Every structure is written in structure tokens, then in C-alpha cells.
Amino acid sequence: MEELLFGTAATVGGSLINFTATKCYNHFTGSQKNFLWYENRIDLNTFNFNSEFHEQKRRTRIVVIDDENSFPIELFTNEGYNITKWDTVKDYGKLESGYFDIIVLDIKGVAQHISDDDGLGVLVELKKKNSSQIIISYSQHSYDLSKVQFFQMADDNITKPSDFLRIKSTLDNLITTQFKPSRYISALNKKLHDHHIDAKNTKNINNEIAKAIKRNSDPDWNSTLKFLNHTDHTLIQEITSLSQTILKFYKNGR
């Protein structure tokens, strides 16, 4: 009997020590090893999402910023696209936050109130802030060769005016080939790498997104991003913006 009790106590004690050791190891290294010391690393790219085109089309938020009425908004609305029309840049913060998944941007006559370079300046700044933001330049104007590099920053270009089927072909191609979680997961991890975020915190951020996907809820950024101080406001905004786009592919009802 004494041997049995001793064996049980030794097993329980060893388990507690092992449990404490794994917790300490994970905390200080950023690892996700489980009780058996196997790495419990979550790869966001392994989550499945509904990739059927009609669901992607419904999910993709598109904004057309055009000071004319050359874009066939009504035809796209009737086809089930989630599309909004602005005559000028009404809410730059919304563009910067990544609220819209695809921005169709007239590069002249839409942003003189916020940029000397008009829509072209908006294109450049948005791509600087978030290279994964999908932007289509939309213009009937020609520009000198010094501006060509800026047009090359766009994901595609549409000459104005263009007919419905030509525009639809461009939008559908971007939705099916570019509007995927892998694009934004890669962009998030590149952003973290470029800002020298260590492996521990990078894993924690990815794991928090994974937990949010499983819970169908928002991430707990107050806890996960507490290692960043108040001077990192821009980086925090970029992390949360990219994360919300990733979550959009998996949340019910989105």
C-alpha cells in the first residue's frame, strides 16, 4: 500500500513539475509546447475557408472612388457585388484601416483636398502603409514617364471608360487570385519581421488570431500586444487591420 501511495505521489509530483516546466519554457521562449513537450505551433494557413466565388464576392468590400459616373455601379450591385461609390475620398481613415478589400481609385479629381498629387498621392500612401491593400488605378488621363512607377504600385489598372464585362473580368480575377487569407497572413508576418518583432511575440500574435478564428470572436489585443508601448500606435493599427482582414475569411456572417 505504501509503495502504491509513494508511486502515485511521485507520478503526481512529476506531472506538476513537468506542467510547471512547460509553462515556464513557453512563457520565456514563446514556444507552444504541450504537456508531452511536442511543439503546438499553429499555422494560420491550415485553416479552411469558403473559397466558392459567390461567397468571396459577397464577402469582398469594394469601394469605387470616381468623380464621374463612368463606373457601372448598378450593374455590379445587381450581380451581387458588395460595392460602394464615393465621388471623392470621403473617409481616408476607412481606406487606411483596410475596411475596404478592393479600392478602385480614380487618380485625378478625387483627393485634391488631402493630397497635392490627388488620387495618385492616395495610391502611393496607402501602398506604403499596407502593401497588401488591393488597389486598382482607374483613369482616362495620361501621365509622363515619371509617374509610371506609381501606377506600377497598383495591383491592376483600368482605363476609363471601360465596359462592364472588362471591369468585371479584372475584379473577378483579383477576388479569386489575390483576396485570400494567405496574402494577408504573409503581409502580417512580413510587417512583424520588418519591425523586428521577436519570434515569441510573433507566435503569440498568430496564435491569438487562430484562437479568435476558433472562438468566432475578436482577438484579445490588450493582452497580446501589451509588449508594444504607446509610441507604436501605427504598428498596432496595422497589426489589428491585417488581423481583421484575415478573420473576415472565417467569421460566421461576414
N, C-alpha and C positions, 0 to 999 in steps of 0.2 A: 504493500500500500504506500509506504514511504517512497519507494522507488517511483511509483506512478505519479505521486504528488510532485516529487522532485523533477521528473521528466516533464510534467505539464507546466510547472513553474519556469523551467528552463526554456521550453518552447515559447511560452507567452513573453518571457523576458527578451528572448532573442528576436521575437517578432516586433516588439516595441522598439528595440534598438534599431532593427532594420528599417522600420517605419520612420523613425526619427532621422536616421541617416539619409534616407532617400529624400525626405522633405528638406533637410539642410542642403543636400547636394543640389537639388533642383533650385532652391532659393538662390544659392550663391553662384550657380553656373548658368542658370536659365534653361537647364535641361528639363525634359518631361519624362524622366524615367519612372516606371511604375514600381509596385512593391517587389516585383521579381527582377528589378534592375534592367528591364528592357526599355529601350527608348520609345516614348509615347509621343512621337512627333506628329503633328497634324499638318498635312499638305492640303491647302485650300483648293488646289486644282483637282483633288479627288472627289469633291462634292459634285453630284449630278444636278443639272438644271434643265428646265424645259426649253429645248432648243428648236421647237417647232416654229416655223416662220410666223404664223398668225399670232403666237404668244409673244415672240420677240417684237413684232410690230406693235402690239398693244402696249408692251412694256416701255418701248423706246420713246422718251420725251424729245420732241423735235421743236425747235423754235426757228422761224424764218424772220430775219431782220432785213427789211427791204422798204425803202421809201416810196416805191411804186407798187402797183398791183399786178405785177407780171407773173408772180408765182401762183399756180393753180391750187390755192388752199382748199377750196370747196371740194375739188375732185379728190384730193388726198383725204380729207375728212370723211367723205362718203365711202372711201375704200378702207376705213377703219384705222387710219394712222392717228397717232396721238400728237397733234400738231398745233402750234400756237403761232400767231403772226404779230410782229411788232413793226411799226413804221420806223422807229429809231430805237436805240439802246435805251430801254426804259428802266432796267434794273441791272446794272453792271454786277452788283454783288451776287445776283442769282446766276449770272453767267460764270463768274469766278468760282462759285461754290460747287459747280458741277451739277446743279439741279437739272439742267438740260443735257441729254445724252448726245444729241447731234445739233450743232448750230449751223444754220445756213445763213451766211453773212455777206450782205452786200458791202463791198469795201469802200463805197463812196456815198455820202449823203445821209448816213445813219448815226454817226457818232462825233460830229464836229463839236458838240457840246462837252465832250470829255477827252478828245484827242486831236492834236493838230494833224495827225495822219489819218483821221477819220476811221473808217472801218478797218483799214489796214493796220492802224495802230492797235485796235482792239484785238485783231487776229494775233499779232505778234505778242502782246502782253498775256493773252490767255494761254498761248502755247508755251510761253516762258514759265508761267505759273504751274501749268499742268499739261505736259506734253501728250498725255493720253486723251485729252479732250478732243472729241471728233468735231472738226470744223470743215465746212465746205465753203470755199470762196465763191461768191455769186456776183458777177459784174458784166456789164457790157462795155466797160471802159478799157482802153489800152494804156499801158504804163511803160516808162522807159526801162531799160535793162537793169538799172539799179534796184528796181522793185521786184525783179523776178525771184530773188532769194526768199522774199517774204511770201510770195504765192506758193513757193515750194514747201512752206511750212504747213500749208493746208493739207488735209487728208484727201481732198479731191477738189475739182474746180468745175463749176457750171457756168457756161456763157449765158448771159441774159440778152434776149429771151430764149428759153428752151421749152419744148413742148412737154406735156405731162409724162409721156412714156419715157422720154430721155431722162428726165429728172427722177422718175420712179426707178429706173434702172440703176442710177447712181446711188440713191438712198437704199434700195434693197441690197445692193452689193455691200455697202458699208454696214448695214444691220446684220447681215449674215456672216460677214468675214471679220469685222472689227469689233462689233458690240458684243463682246464675250467676256466672261469673268477673268479669263487668263490675261487679257490685255491690262486690266486694272490691278490684278494681283501682282503682275510683273512691275507695273508702274509704282505700286506702293512699296515693294521691296527695293526697287532702284532708288526711290526717294529716301528711304531709310538708310540705304548704303551711302548715298551721296552726302547725307547729313551725319555720317559716322555714328549711327546708332548701333550699339554693340549687339552681339548675337543673342544675348539673354533677352533684351528688350524687344528685339525684332521678333523672336519666337513668341514672346508674350503677346505682342500685338496681333500676330497671325492667329494665335490660339484663342484670343478674345473674340476675334471675328468668327472663328469656327464655332465657338460656344454660342455666339449670338445667332448663327445660322441654325444650330440645333434647337435653340430655345425659341426661334422665330421672334426675336426681340432685338432691342438696340444694345450695342456693346457698353460695358461699364468703363468708359474712358476716364472717369475721375480717378479710378484706381490704377488702370493700366498705363496711363500717360502721366502719372504723378512724378515720374523721374524727370520730366521736362519742366522747366521753370516758365514764369510768365513772359519772359522775353522770347520764348519760342512760339508765340501765338500763331504766326504764319504757318509754321510747320504743323502745329496741332490742327489748324484748319485744313491743311492739305491732307493730312492723315485721315481725319474724320470724313472729308469729302470723298476721297477714294474708297474708304471703307463703306460708306453708304451706297455708293455705286455698286460695289461688289455684292452687298447684301440685297440689293434690288433684284438680283437674279434668283434669289432663293426665298425671299419672304412671301408668305401667302398673301394674296390680294394685291400685290404690287404689279 
